[in-house]
């Protein structure tokens, strides 16, 4: 459509005749929140909740400054800059309809590689009360092998030598908190919105590990003046496709360089521990609790691990999207068995949670044919995801002598996935910071030594030393190599049915 309207502040009044737009005065908003990682999920989740809150009209202290931390984020930064921070959120309903709204809560946007000093100053600003993060599981620089901060990371070594122009979140936060301390300013809250159990605890532990080496005299100030609430976040947000952009133009006449698509379901559970005040997100659907850990564990072990199961198995079978994978009845049954037999016994008491209802809803959400979540997105950075989503269930079941057969099959499938081809010989688009080592160990496993894959200690820790797990993994690997993943999935389901 050639007469489409470019999304920006100047055109907002005209666009409001087509789809709902912010009714609040964005020019009056102060930046109370700095968010690092302004990708799709943040814009479908925290920025969405904040936009809903700002519609009250009387709230002006909680505008968001989005930080593009990495050079990889250049495109999203440029898109937001050209559109005055505005973007369209497209909710793909189960019935196939689309609910659209322009979101206006991001009022500033900074590109860290271009001007690190400006980013540090913004984080240190007295009007900023909260710094939130979606930096992915791998962004916390945690090593499963040492169960501690990874100081061997070249970017961390760079930050220690060049504190004034850092590359990592830890370098930026350290310099910002140092300025706050030197200027006698109050502290702030650092809130992780990433899929890590105890994400607030992880953020605190990793940051203090870095600060202890970079600015040791700052440790006590952070411990006293910075809060690290845990949170659980949930909303399936697939990558925006070219078709999504064109459909928005065709259906609504809006030219948006990077709209966000998501499912209707959303959830945000947060520990109510904030140093310098917070938005009343609970008035727009967030839930504040004393202890978020049970919710986190349930979500990571079921939803996030479920995504990984569907992604890895589906990839080997040649599927492209998650809904294709879950609509294979054998894969769907496999995932249900995995959740019921291996995950549920590890979760403990979940007061007020209908666990069976939650698991049923996950299968329905995964099967939303309108979302078309790409499998290569779900499988990206699996080296950071498996230790958080899948391996805790394995380790707990090893301790309790529970079943590990389903998880072992998935991990064996991942070893084969890491070679870079599906079972039909088609190349897989693997996106992983550890792609080279995964490929190397995956190839070694394929030459007759499956255990070689488990030697990636930063991923598997000491699992290679567990005879029970090694036996289950090796058996699963050899079965897949001999029979193919589809047959192994069926056989595993039949074993569960007969037990």
ChimeraX attribute file (.defattr): number of C-alpha atoms within 10 A of each C-alpha:
attribute: neighborCount
match mode: 1-to-1
recipient: residues
	/A:1	14
	/A:2	8
	/A:3	10
	/A:4	15
	/A:5	17
	/A:6	18
	/A:7	24
	/A:8	19
	/A:9	15
	/A:10	11
	/A:11	12
	/A:12	20
	/A:13	13
	/A:14	12
	/A:15	21
	/A:16	14
	/A:17	10
	/A:18	15
	/A:19	16
	/A:20	15
	/A:21	22
	/A:22	20
	/A:23	14
	/A:24	18
	/A:25	13
	/A:26	17
	/A:27	9
	/A:28	12
	/A:29	18
	/A:30	18
	/A:31	24
	/A:32	23
	/A:33	27
	/A:34	28
	/A:35	27
	/A:36	23
	/A:37	21
	/A:38	23
	/A:39	20
	/A:40	21
	/A:41	24
	/A:42	24
	/A:43	26
	/A:44	25
	/A:45	21
	/A:46	21
	/A:47	21
	/A:48	21
	/A:49	24
	/A:50	23
	/A:51	24
	/A:52	18
	/A:53	21
	/A:54	24
	/A:55	16
	/A:56	11
	/A:57	12
	/A:58	10
	/A:59	16
	/A:60	17
	/A:61	18
	/A:62	26
	/A:63	26
	/A:64	28
	/A:65	26
	/A:66	29
	/A:67	23
	/A:68	25
	/A:69	25
	/A:70	16
	/A:71	13
	/A:72	9
	/A:73	17
	/A:74	15
	/A:75	13
	/A:76	19
	/A:77	23
	/A:78	17
	/A:79	17
	/A:80	24
	/A:81	17
	/A:82	16
	/A:83	20
	/A:84	18
	/A:85	23
	/A:86	25
	/A:87	25
	/A:88	26
	/A:89	21
	/A:90	22
	/A:91	22
	/A:92	20
	/A:93	17
	/A:94	16
	/A:95	9
	/A:96	12
	/A:97	11
	/A:98	18
	/A:99	14
	/A:100	20
	/A:101	18
	/A:102	22
	/A:103	23
	/A:104	27
	/A:105	30
	/A:106	28
	/A:107	21
	/A:108	17
	/A:109	23
	/A:110	22
	/A:111	21
	/A:112	25
	/A:113	17
	/A:114	15
	/A:115	11
	/A:116	18
	/A:117	17
	/A:118	13
	/A:119	25
	/A:120	23
	/A:121	16
	/A:122	19
	/A:123	28
	/A:124	26
	/A:125	18
	/A:126	17
	/A:127	16
	/A:128	23
	/A:129	25
	/A:130	27
	/A:131	20
	/A:132	21
	/A:133	21
	/A:134	20
	/A:135	19
	/A:136	16
	/A:137	19
	/A:138	17
	/A:139	15
	/A:140	22
	/A:141	22
	/A:142	20
	/A:143	20
	/A:144	19
	/A:145	14
	/A:146	12
	/A:147	10
	/A:148	14
	/A:149	20
	/A:150	20
	/A:151	16
	/A:152	10
	/A:153	10
	/A:154	10
	/A:155	14
	/A:156	21
	/A:157	12
	/A:158	15
	/A:159	20
	/A:160	19
	/A:161	12
	/A:162	12
	/A:163	15
	/A:164	14
	/A:165	19
	/A:166	25
	/A:167	20
	/A:168	18
	/A:169	19
	/A:170	24
	/A:171	24
	/A:172	25
	/A:173	20
	/A:174	23
	/A:175	24
	/A:176	20
	/A:177	25
	/A:178	21
	/A:179	17
	/A:180	21
	/A:181	17
	/A:182	9
	/A:183	11
	/A:184	10
	/A:185	14
	/A:186	16
	/A:187	24
	/A:188	27
	/A:189	22
	/A:190	25
	/A:191	27
	/A:192	29
	/A:193	26
	/A:194	26
	/A:195	23
	/A:196	27
	/A:197	23
	/A:198	22
	/A:199	24
	/A:200	22
	/A:201	17
	/A:202	20
	/A:203	25
	/A:204	20
	/A:205	17
	/A:206	19
	/A:207	21
	/A:208	22
	/A:209	18
	/A:210	21
	/A:211	22
	/A:212	14
	/A:213	12
	/A:214	19
	/A:215	15
	/A:216	12
	/A:217	12
	/A:218	17
	/A:219	20
	/A:220	11
	/A:221	14
	/A:222	20
	/A:223	13
	/A:224	10
	/A:225	17
	/A:226	21
	/A:227	21
	/A:228	26
	/A:229	25
	/A:230	29
	/A:231	28
	/A:232	27
	/A:233	24
	/A:234	21
	/A:235	17
	/A:236	23
	/A:237	22
	/A:238	20
	/A:239	20
	/A:240	17
	/A:241	15
	/A:242	10
	/A:243	9
	/A:244	17
	/A:245	19
	/A:246	17
	/A:247	15
	/A:248	20
	/A:249	19
	/A:250	15
	/A:251	10
	/A:252	17
	/A:253	20
	/A:254	22
	/A:255	24
	/A:256	25
	/A:257	20
	/A:258	22
	/A:259	24
	/A:260	25
	/A:261	27
	/A:262	26
	/A:263	21
	/A:264	16
	/A:265	13
	/A:266	15
	/A:267	13
	/A:268	20
	/A:269	22
	/A:270	26
	/A:271	19
	/A:272	17
	/A:273	18
	/A:274	18
	/A:275	19
	/A:276	16
	/A:277	12
	/A:278	17
	/A:279	17
	/A:280	15
	/A:281	17
	/A:282	14
	/A:283	11
	/A:284	13
	/A:285	15
	/A:286	17
	/A:287	17
	/A:288	17
	/A:289	14
	/A:290	12
	/A:291	16
	/A:292	21
	/A:293	19
	/A:294	17
	/A:295	20
	/A:296	22
	/A:297	24
	/A:298	23
	/A:299	23
	/A:300	23
	/A:301	24
	/A:302	26
	/A:303	23
	/A:304	20
	/A:305	24
	/A:306	24
	/A:307	24
	/A:308	25
	/A:309	31
	/A:310	27
	/A:311	29
	/A:312	28
	/A:313	25
	/A:314	25
	/A:315	26
	/A:316	24
	/A:317	16
	/A:318	19
	/A:319	20
	/A:320	19
	/A:321	24
	/A:322	28
	/A:323	25
	/A:324	21
	/A:325	26
	/A:326	26
	/A:327	17
	/A:328	14
	/A:329	11
	/A:330	19
	/A:331	21
	/A:332	20
	/A:333	19
	/A:334	23
	/A:335	25
	/A:336	20
	/A:337	18
	/A:338	24
	/A:339	20
	/A:340	15
	/A:341	17
	/A:342	22
	/A:343	25
	/A:344	19
	/A:345	16
	/A:346	19
	/A:347	17
	/A:348	10
	/A:349	11
	/A:350	12
	/A:351	9
	/A:352	6
	/A:353	12
	/A:354	9
	/A:355	16
	/A:356	11
	/A:357	9
	/A:358	15
	/A:359	21
	/A:360	11
	/A:361	14
	/A:362	16
	/A:363	19
	/A:364	15
	/A:365	20
	/A:366	25
	/A:367	21
	/A:368	21
	/A:369	19
	/A:370	17
	/A:371	24
	/A:372	18
	/A:373	25
	/A:374	19
	/A:375	27
	/A:376	19
	/A:377	18
	/A:378	22
	/A:379	24
	/A:380	18
	/A:381	19
	/A:382	26
	/A:383	21
	/A:384	23
	/A:385	23
	/A:386	19
	/A:387	20
	/A:388	22
	/A:389	25
	/A:390	23
	/A:391	21
	/A:392	17
	/A:393	24
	/A:394	25
	/A:395	17
	/A:396	18
	/A:397	17
	/A:398	16
	/A:399	8
	/A:400	11
	/A:401	11
	/A:402	17
	/A:403	19
	/A:404	22
	/A:405	19
	/A:406	25
	/A:407	24
	/A:408	23
	/A:409	25
	/A:410	23
	/A:411	23
	/A:412	31
	/A:413	24
	/A:414	26
	/A:415	26
	/A:416	28
	/A:417	23
	/A:418	25
	/A:419	22
	/A:420	19
	/A:421	17
	/A:422	20
	/A:423	17
	/A:424	9
	/A:425	10
	/A:426	12
	/A:427	13
	/A:428	18
	/A:429	14
	/A:430	20
	/A:431	14
	/A:432	17
	/A:433	14
	/A:434	16
	/A:435	17
	/A:436	12
	/A:437	14
	/A:438	25
	/A:439	19
	/A:440	14
	/A:441	22
	/A:442	25
	/A:443	20
	/A:444	17
	/A:445	21
	/A:446	18
	/A:447	9
	/A:448	10
	/A:449	15
	/A:450	23
	/A:451	20
	/A:452	18
	/A:453	26
	/A:454	24
	/A:455	15
	/A:456	19
	/A:457	15
	/A:458	19
	/A:459	22
	/A:460	18
	/A:461	18
	/A:462	15
	/A:463	19
	/A:464	19
	/A:465	11
	/A:466	11
	/A:467	10
	/A:468	13
	/A:469	19
	/A:470	17
	/A:471	14
	/A:472	18
	/A:473	26
	/A:474	18
	/A:475	17
	/A:476	25
	/A:477	28
	/A:478	16
	/A:479	16
	/A:480	20
	/A:481	16
	/A:482	11
	/A:483	10
	/A:484	16
	/A:485	24
	/A:486	16
	/A:487	14
	/A:488	18
	/A:489	21
	/A:490	16
	/A:491	14
	/A:492	19
	/A:493	20
	/A:494	14
	/A:495	9
	/A:496	15
	/A:497	9
	/A:498	6
	/A:499	5
